[in-house]
Amino acid sequence: MFWNTFNDHYASSEIKDINWNTVYNQYLPKVNENTTDLELYTIFREMIAQLNDGHVKMEVPEHIEKE
């Protein structure tokens, strides 16, 4: 769902020449049934960082950071 949202709605993909499929394939192996919520948020943040867009960020909920 996370990847699909950015793939379908991120307006600057073409302007920034971002291949979101490549980003997906890069991070997919890091996600499995043992991935914790904190690890997943970290992966999402790493994915977003590749956009190099100061208008896009993700905050980790406090209850997850404390895990």
N, C-alpha and C positions, 0 to 999 in steps of 0.2 A: 504494500500500500504506500509506504514512504517513497519508494523509487517511482512508482506509477504517478504519484502526485506531482513530483518534480518533472518527470518525463512529459506529462500532459499539460502542465500549467506554468512551468518556469519560463517567463517571457524572454529572457536574455540568452537562452541556449544557443541560438544561431548567431547572435551578435558576438558572443564570447567564444564561439566555435568549440563548444563543449559536447563531447560525445558521451551522453549519459549512459548509453549501453556499455561503453568501455568502463565507466565508473562502476556500474552494476557488476560487471564480470570481475573487476578487481576486488570488490568487497564481498561478493557472494560466498567465497570459500571461508570467510571469517565468521559466518553466521550459521549456527546449527542448533540442535535441540538443547545443547549445554550452554549456549550463550546467555549470560546474565543480562538483566535489564541495563545495568551500568555499562557493560561491554557493548550492548546494542546502541545505547545513546552515544557512546564514544565513536562507534563506527558511523553513525548518522552524522555526527559532528565532523568527522574526517571527510565524509562524502561532501558535505556542504562546503567545507573549506576549499575544496577544489573549484568551486564556483567563483572564488575570489570576489565575492560580492558582499560589501559591508551592510547591505540591507537584508541579508538572509542570515539568520542565526538560530541556534537551538539551545535552549537552556535545559539542563538536566534537573528534573524535579528534586527538591531537597531530600525527600524520603528515599530516593534511589541513590543519591550521592552518599548517603550514610550507610549503605549496605556494606 
